[in-house]
């Protein structure tokens, strides 16, 4: 229930609108009951009196109560919907504020389609919290209390029947159906998440599925998930209809008992027959308002589950991140006894990693796939946090520094880089909005992409670019930032060796006093590096300069020999 408490807190931020919505809802309910009550009294009085004054007054009351009911209902809808939309706006903002510090590491715990279903579907579901969950029971309770107190003046027995009917329709029946619908709603939410996830995967992997002739199989899976979701929705609808039917039946039975008991009291002389029709109409008017409670179990369970799913992704307690400023350049980077294991895995990704990177030096991190090179870079970028050990920039712990400020001090090019639908220019300007066309063209020339015009269209995710063009465009984007610390993860793995050497030459010549940390499988051109870190199995097996490692004739030397034999 912690998720719903947070939603309640956000809703009560708009306490004025909520209070006005409850007030006008109460007035609308009472006016509706009074309208029917006065009509019942008018019918009885008209049969027993010929005095036009009384009839005219009662007719005027009918018009007054009808107008009051309409105006109050309009005001209630106005304030309740305004509070709802404001709450949704606050919810989206607060959820994004909690979610933002968790990115991009959150994608290792949740699939993108599931996240999309939560961010869009679950947030949208919570629009019913005030209108269908919080507001109806409060208003109904106030209306029934007023009705019961008024009825008690004429007959305690009839007031007791109305009270019992109110308890059954407002509390008992919704509680029973809330328990019945919990399992159905859980299955429906899980089915919706699965459908969203599978839809996203089909769209993202359409080309690969088509090439490997698995598109029809994936489409069939998607249709199965869609059919399952439709089935769950039908079950929800049937259960909600049953709830409405039972609630309506109980309300009508309560009014029937009011009529029967009132007739008995009238016959026994305990109730003036003039008020019998009025009391019956009061019960009909009061129970007419219970229809929202028939849908209460469905909406309550839907909101409870939606709030729980959002709270699961972004807990109410904010993620504590450092807020310190990174040190001014130049600064060294120190890793001391770093250990890290991915969530859900038994094997450690990094074990006892310790190294020192001096400012203005070029460091290469090499080793076979799965040796922990990319994980190490993600720790340096503060995307991941080590289980043990410390990372320091200029003597200050990385965990104490503002994550975004750390990123601002670096030129980071990871293995996968996102490109937005637009142009070459718009994608480059992401790094530096104030860069001129001349600077953009110079950056393209440095990465051997001078042939690309700045106005060239770029498809979504760079689909019209080759792998090598994407990598070089990502490097060009980093060049425009012109930060003194470079972190490059396989920056030219899809580029031919001649072009790769030219790019490295441009980077090193233009950044003589800058630091470079490069992860690479390619062991060529490492002679320019000041330090080479060799990793295997999540550990540093050796380190040193190119010449010293070759003279040792150990692990790095063996890798070079293998590379030489392969490309000989």
C-alpha positions in Angstrom: 0.0 0.0 0.0 3.0 2.3 0.1 2.5 3.1 -3.5 -1.1 4.2 -2.9 0.0 6.3 0.0 2.3 8.2 -2.3 -0.5 8.7 -4.8 -2.8 9.9 -1.9 0.0 12.3 -0.8 0.2 13.7 -4.4 -3.6 14.0 -4.6 -3.9 15.9 -1.3 -1.4 18.4 -2.6 -4.5 19.8 -4.3 -6.4 19.8 -1.0 -8.5 22.9 -2.0 -9.8 21.3 -5.2 -10.3 17.9 -3.4 -12.2 19.5 -0.6 -14.4 21.5 -3.0 -15.1 18.4 -5.1 -16.2 16.5 -2.0 -18.3 19.5 -0.8 -20.1 19.9 -4.1 -20.4 16.2 -4.6 -22.2 16.0 -1.2 -24.4 18.9 -2.1 -25.3 17.2 -5.4 -26.1 13.9 -3.7 -28.2 15.5 -0.9 -30.0 17.7 -3.5 -30.8 14.7 -5.6 -32.2 12.9 -2.5 -34.1 16.0 -1.5 -35.6 16.3 -5.0 -37.1 12.8 -4.9 -38.1 13.2 -1.2 -40.0 16.4 -1.9 -41.6 14.9 -5.0 -42.8 12.0 -2.8 -44.1 14.4 -0.2 -45.8 16.5 -2.8 -47.7 13.5 -4.2 -49.0 12.5 -0.8 -49.8 16.1 0.2 -51.6 16.8 -3.1 -53.8 13.8 -2.4 -54.8 15.0 1.1 -55.0 18.8 0.7 -56.5 21.4 -1.6 -54.4 24.3 -0.3 -52.6 25.6 -3.3 -50.0 27.5 -1.2 -48.4 24.3 0.1 -48.4 22.8 -3.4 -46.8 25.9 -4.9 -44.1 26.0 -2.2 -43.4 22.3 -2.8 -43.3 22.8 -6.6 -40.8 25.6 -6.1 -38.7 23.4 -3.8 -38.6 20.8 -6.6 -37.2 23.4 -9.1 -34.8 24.6 -6.5 -33.4 21.2 -5.6 -33.2 20.3 -9.3 -31.2 23.4 -10.1 -29.0 22.9 -7.0 -28.3 19.3 -8.0 -27.3 20.3 -11.6 -25.1 23.2 -10.5 -23.5 21.2 -7.7 -22.8 18.3 -10.0 -21.1 20.6 -12.5 -18.9 22.2 -9.8 -18.1 18.7 -8.5 -16.9 17.5 -11.9 -15.0 20.7 -12.5 -13.0 20.6 -9.2 -12.5 16.8 -9.2 -11.2 16.7 -12.7 -8.9 19.7 -12.2 -7.5 18.0 -9.1 -7.1 14.7 -11.0 -5.2 16.3 -13.9 -2.9 18.2 -11.6 -2.2 15.0 -9.6 -1.3 13.2 -12.9 1.0 16.0 -13.8 2.7 15.9 -10.4 2.9 12.1 -10.6 4.6 12.1 -14.0 7.1 14.8 -12.8 7.9 13.0 -9.5 8.1 9.6 -11.1 10.5 10.9 -13.8 12.6 12.6 -11.0 12.9 9.3 -9.3 13.5 7.3 -12.5 16.1 9.6 -14.0 18.9 8.8 -11.5 18.3 5.1 -12.1 19.1 5.3 -15.8 20.7 3.7 -17.6 21.4 1.0 -15.1 17.6 0.3 -14.8 17.6 -1.4 -18.2 19.5 -4.2 -16.7 16.6 -5.0 -14.4 13.6 -4.2 -16.6 12.8 -4.7 -20.3 12.1 -1.5 -22.2 8.5 -2.7 -23.2 7.7 -3.4 -19.6 9.0 0.1 -18.5 6.9 1.7 -21.3 3.8 -0.1 -20.0 4.4 1.1 -16.5 5.3 4.7 -17.4 2.3 5.1 -19.8 -0.3 2.5 -18.9 0.1 2.4 -15.1 0.3 6.2 -14.7 -2.7 6.6 -16.9 -4.6 4.1 -14.8 -4.1 6.3 -11.7 -6.3 9.0 -13.2 -9.2 7.1 -11.6 -7.7 7.2 -8.1 -9.6 10.4 -7.0 -12.6 10.0 -9.3 -13.3 6.3 -8.7 -11.4 5.3 -5.5 -11.0 8.1 -3.0 -13.9 10.4 -3.7 -17.0 8.1 -4.0 -16.9 6.4 -0.6 -16.4 9.8 1.2 -19.3 11.5 -0.6 -21.6 8.4 -0.3 -20.8 8.2 3.4 -21.7 11.8 4.0 -24.9 11.5 1.9 -26.0 8.3 3.7 -25.3 9.8 7.1 -27.4 12.8 6.3 -30.2 10.6 4.9 -30.2 8.3 7.9 -30.3 11.2 10.4 -33.2 12.7 8.5 -35.1 9.4 8.2 -34.6 8.7 11.9 -36.7 11.7 12.7 -39.7 9.9 11.2 -38.9 6.2 11.8 -35.9 4.6 13.5 -36.7 1.3 11.9 -36.6 2.7 8.3 -33.4 4.6 9.2 -31.9 1.3 10.4 -32.8 -0.4 7.1 -31.2 2.4 5.1 -28.1 2.2 7.3 -27.8 -1.6 6.8 -28.3 -1.1 3.0 -25.7 1.6 3.0 -23.2 -0.7 4.8 -23.8 -3.5 2.4 -23.6 -1.3 -0.8 -20.7 1.0 0.3 -18.5 -1.5 2.3 -19.5 -5.2 2.3 -20.2 -5.9 -1.4 -17.3 -3.8 -2.7 -14.9 -5.5 -0.2 -16.1 -9.0 -1.4 -15.6 -8.2 -5.0 -12.3 -6.5 -4.4 -10.9 -9.8 -3.0 -12.4 -11.7 -6.0 -11.0 -9.3 -8.5 -7.4 -9.1 -7.1 -6.3 -12.3 -8.9 -8.0 -11.3 -12.2 -6.4 -7.8 -12.1 -2.9 -9.2 -11.3 -3.2 -11.5 -14.3 -4.5 -8.6 -16.5 -1.6 -6.3 -15.6 1.0 -9.0 -16.2 -0.6 -9.8 -19.5 -0.6 -6.2 -20.6 3.1 -5.9 -19.6 3.9 -9.0 -21.6 2.0 -7.7 -24.6 3.8 -4.3 -24.5 7.2 -6.0 -24.1 6.6 -8.4 -27.0 5.3 -5.6 -29.2 8.4 -3.5 -28.5 10.7 -6.5 -29.3 8.9 -7.2 -32.5 9.3 -3.6 -33.7 12.9 -3.4 -32.7 13.9 -6.8 -34.1 11.7 -6.8 -37.2 14.6 -6.8 -39.7 16.5 -9.6 -37.9 13.3 -11.7 -37.6 12.5 -11.2 -41.3 16.1 -12.2 -42.3 16.1 -15.3 -40.1 12.5 -16.2 -41.2 11.2 -16.1 -37.7 8.7 -13.2 -38.2 5.6 -15.4 -38.5 6.6 -17.2 -35.3 7.1 -14.0 -33.4 3.8 -12.6 -34.8 2.0 -15.7 -33.6 3.5 -15.2 -30.1 2.3 -11.6 -30.2 -1.2 -12.7 -31.2 -1.2 -15.2 -28.4 -0.3 -12.5 -25.9 -2.9 -10.2 -27.4 -5.5 -12.9 -27.2 -4.6 -13.6 -23.5 -4.8 -9.9 -22.7 -8.2 -9.7 -24.4 -9.4 -12.7 -22.4 -8.2 -11.1 -19.2 -10.0 -7.9 -20.1 -13.2 -9.8 -20.7 -12.9 -11.5 -17.3 -12.5 -8.0 -15.8 -15.6 -6.7 -17.6 -17.7 -9.7 -16.5 -16.6 -9.4 -12.9 -17.3 -5.6 -12.9 -20.8 -6.2 -14.5 -21.5 -8.8 -11.8 -20.4 -6.4 -9.1 -22.8 -3.7 -10.5 -25.6 -6.2 -10.7 -25.2 -7.4 -7.1 -24.8 -3.9 -5.8 -27.9 -2.7 -7.7 -29.9 -5.7 -6.4 -28.9 -5.0 -2.8 -29.9 -1.3 -3.3 -33.3 -2.3 -4.7 -33.9 -4.8 -2.0 -33.1 -2.1 0.6 -35.7 0.2 -1.0 -38.2 -2.7 -1.1 -37.7 -3.3 2.6 -38.2 0.4 3.3 -41.5 0.2 1.5 -42.6 -3.0 3.3 -41.5 -1.8 6.7 -43.0 1.6 6.1 -46.3 0.1 5.1 -46.3 -2.0 8.3 -45.5 1.0 10.5 -48.2 3.0 8.8 -50.8 0.2 9.3 -49.6 -0.1 13.0 -50.1 3.6 13.4 -46.4 4.2 14.1 -45.8 6.2 11.0 -47.9 9.0 9.4 -48.9 7.7 5.9 -48.2 11.2 4.6 -44.5 10.5 4.9 -44.4 6.9 3.5 -43.9 7.9 -0.2 -41.3 10.5 0.9 -39.3 7.9 2.8 -39.5 5.4 -0.1 -38.3 8.1 -2.5 -35.5 9.0 -0.1 -34.2 5.4 -0.1 -34.4 5.3 -3.9 -32.6 8.6 -4.2 -29.9 7.6 -1.7 -29.2 4.2 -3.2 -29.2 5.8 -6.7 -25.8 7.2 -5.7 -24.2 3.8 -5.0 -23.6 2.9 -8.6 -20.0 4.2 -8.5 -19.3 1.8 -5.7 -20.0 -1.1 -8.0 -16.9 -0.2 -10.0 -14.9 0.6 -6.9 -13.4 -2.9 -6.5 -12.1 -2.9 -10.1 -10.7 0.6 -9.9 -9.2 0.1 -6.4 -7.4 -3.1 -7.4 -6.2 -1.5 -10.7 -4.9 1.6 -8.9 -3.3 -0.5 -6.1 -1.4 -2.6 -8.6 -0.5 0.3 -10.8 0.9 2.2 -7.8 2.8 -0.9 -6.7 4.4 -1.4 -10.1 5.5 2.2 -10.3 6.8 2.0 -6.7 8.7 -1.1 -7.6 10.6 0.7 -10.4 11.1 4.0 -8.6 10.7 3.6 -4.8 9.4 6.5 -2.7 12.8 6.9 -1.1 15.0 8.8 -3.5 18.2 7.2 -4.8 21.0 8.9 -3.0 23.6 10.3 -5.4 26.6 12.5 -4.8 26.2 16.2 -5.4 29.9 17.2 -5.3 31.7 19.0 -8.1 34.3 17.1 -10.0 37.9 18.3 -9.5 39.4 20.7 -12.0 41.5 19.3 -14.8 44.2 17.9 -14.6 43.4 15.1 -12.2 44.4 11.5 -11.9 42.0 8.5 -11.7 42.5 5.8 -9.1 40.7 2.4 -8.7 41.4 0.6 -5.4 40.3 -3.0 -4.9 37.2 -2.8 -7.1 34.8 -5.8 -7.0 31.6 -5.9 -9.0 28.9 -8.6 -9.7 25.9 -8.1 -11.9 22.5 -8.5 -10.3 21.3 -12.1 -10.5 24.7 -13.5 -11.5 27.0 -15.7 -9.4 30.2 -15.0 -11.2 31.9 -11.7 -10.5 32.4 -9.4 -13.4 35.4 -7.7 -11.8 37.6 -8.9 -9.0 40.2 -6.9 -7.1 40.8 -4.2 -9.8 43.4 -1.6 -8.8 45.0 0.8 -11.2 46.3 4.4 -11.5 45.7 6.6 -14.5 47.8 9.8 -14.6 46.5 13.0 -16.3 47.5 13.5 -19.9 48.3 9.8 -20.5 46.9 7.3 -22.9 45.7 4.0 -21.4 44.5 1.0 -23.4 42.4 -1.8 -21.7 42.6 -5.0 -23.7 41.5 -8.6 -23.3 39.1 -11.2 -24.7 35.3 -10.7 -24.8 33.7 -11.0 -21.4 36.9 -10.1 -19.5 35.2 -7.1 -17.8 36.6 -4.2 -20.0 33.2 -2.5 -20.7 32.1 -3.1 -17.1 35.1 -1.2 -15.9 34.3 1.7 -18.2 30.7 1.8 -16.9 32.1 2.0 -13.3 34.3 4.9 -14.4 31.3 6.7 -15.8 29.4 6.1 -12.6 26.7 4.2 -14.5 27.3 1.2 -12.3 28.5 1.3 -8.7 31.1 -1.1 -7.3 30.2 -3.7 -4.7 33.5 -3.1 -3.0 36.4 -0.7 -3.4 36.6 3.0 -4.3 37.1 5.0 -7.5 38.7 8.4 -7.1 39.0 11.4 -9.4 41.7 13.7 -8.2 41.5 12.2 -4.7 37.7 12.6 -4.5 35.5 9.5 -4.4 33.4 9.2 -7.5 30.3 8.2 -5.5 30.4 11.6 -3.8 30.3 13.5 -7.1 27.3 14.7 -9.1 26.8 12.1 -11.8 25.9 14.5 -14.5 28.8 16.8 -13.7 31.1 13.9 -14.0 29.7 13.1 -17.5 30.1 16.8 -18.4 33.8 16.5 -17.8 34.3 13.6 -20.2 34.0 12.6 -23.8 32.4 9.2 -23.7 31.9 7.0 -26.7 30.4 3.6 -25.8 29.8 0.5 -27.9 26.3 1.5 -28.7 25.4 5.1 -29.4 22.0 6.5 -30.1 21.2 8.6 -33.1 17.9 10.5 -33.4 15.7 11.0 -36.4 16.8 14.2 -38.0 20.0 15.4 -39.8 23.8 14.9 -39.3 23.9 18.5 -37.9 21.1 18.0 -35.4 22.7 14.8 -34.1 26.1 16.5 -33.7 24.6 19.6 -32.0 23.5 17.3 -29.1 27.0 17.5 -27.8 27.4 21.3 -28.2 24.4 23.4 -29.2 26.6 26.5 -29.8 29.0 24.8 -32.3 29.2 26.5 -35.7 28.9 24.7 -39.0 32.6 25.1 -39.5 33.3 23.3 -36.2 30.9 20.5 -37.2 32.5 20.1 -40.6 36.0 20.0 -39.0 34.9 17.3 -36.6 33.6 15.2 -39.5 36.8 15.7 -41.3 38.8 14.4 -38.3 36.9 11.2 -38.4 37.1 10.8 -42.2 33.4 11.7 -42.8 34.0 14.8 -44.7 31.8 13.5 -47.5 28.7 13.6 -45.3 26.7 16.9 -45.6 25.4 18.4 -42.4 21.9 18.5 -44.0 22.0 14.7 -44.7 18.9 12.9 -43.2 19.5 10.4 -40.4 16.9 7.7 -39.8 15.6 6.6 -36.5 18.5 5.0 -34.5 20.7 5.8 -37.5 19.3 3.0 -39.6 20.6 4.5 -42.9 24.2 4.7 -41.5 26.7 1.9 -41.6 28.2 0.5 -38.4 31.5 2.3 -39.2 29.7 5.6 -39.9 27.8 5.4 -36.6 31.0 4.9 -34.7 32.8 7.8 -36.5 29.8 10.1 -36.0 29.8 9.3 -32.3 33.5 10.2 -32.1 32.8 13.4 -34.0 30.1 14.2 -31.5 32.6 13.7 -28.7 35.2 15.9 -30.5 32.7 18.8 -30.5 32.5 18.6 -26.7 36.2 19.1 -26.3 36.6 17.7 -22.8 40.1 16.7 -21.6 39.1 13.1 -20.5 38.3 10.6 -23.2 36.6 7.2 -22.4 36.2 5.1 -25.6 34.7 1.6 -25.7 35.6 -0.1 -28.9 35.4 3.2 -30.8 36.5 1.9 -34.2 35.7 -1.8 -34.1 33.6 -1.5 -37.3 36.1 0.7 -39.1 38.9 -0.5 -41.4 42.5 -0.4 -39.9 43.7 2.4 -42.1 40.8 4.7 -41.2 41.1 3.7 -37.5 44.8 4.6 -37.4 44.0 8.0 -39.1 41.3 8.7 -36.5 43.5 7.8 -33.6 46.3 10.0 -35.0 43.9 12.9 -35.2 42.7 12.4 -31.7 46.1 12.0 -30.2 47.6 15.0 -32.1 44.8 17.4 -31.2 44.7 16.2 -27.5 48.3 16.0 -26.5 47.6 17.0 -22.9 44.3 15.1 -22.6 43.7 11.6 -21.1 42.6 8.7 -23.2 41.1 5.5 -21.8 40.4 3.1 -24.7 38.9 -0.4 -24.6 39.8 -2.4 -27.7 40.1 -5.9 -29.1 42.4 -4.6 -31.7 46.0 -4.9 -30.5 47.5 -2.8 -33.4 48.7 0.8 -32.8 49.1 0.1 -29.1 52.7 1.2 -29.2 51.5 4.8 -28.8 49.9 4.0 -25.4 51.6 5.1 -22.2 49.9 2.2 -20.3 48.3 -1.1 -21.4 46.0 -2.9 -19.0 45.5 -6.6 -19.9 42.3 -8.2 -18.5 41.0 -11.8 -18.4 38.2 -13.3 -16.4 37.4 -10.0 -14.6 41.0 -9.5 -13.4 44.0 -7.6 -14.4 46.6 -10.2 -15.4 49.3 -7.7 -16.3 50.0 -4.1 -17.1 52.8 -1.9 -18.4 54.0 -0.2 -21.6 53.9 -1.9 -25.0 57.6 -2.6 -25.0 57.7 -3.9 -21.4 54.8 -6.3 -22.0 56.3 -7.6 -25.2 59.6 -8.2 -23.5 57.9 -10.2 -20.7 56.5 -12.6 -23.3 53.5 -13.3 -21.2 49.8 -13.0 -21.7 49.9 -9.9 -23.9 52.7 -11.3 -26.0 50.6 -14.5 -26.6 47.7 -12.4 -27.7 49.9 -10.5 -30.1 51.2 -13.7 -31.5 47.7 -15.1 -32.0 46.7 -11.9 -33.8 49.8 -12.1 -35.9 49.1 -15.7 -36.9 45.4 -14.9 -37.7 46.1 -11.9 -39.9 49.4 -13.3 -41.4 
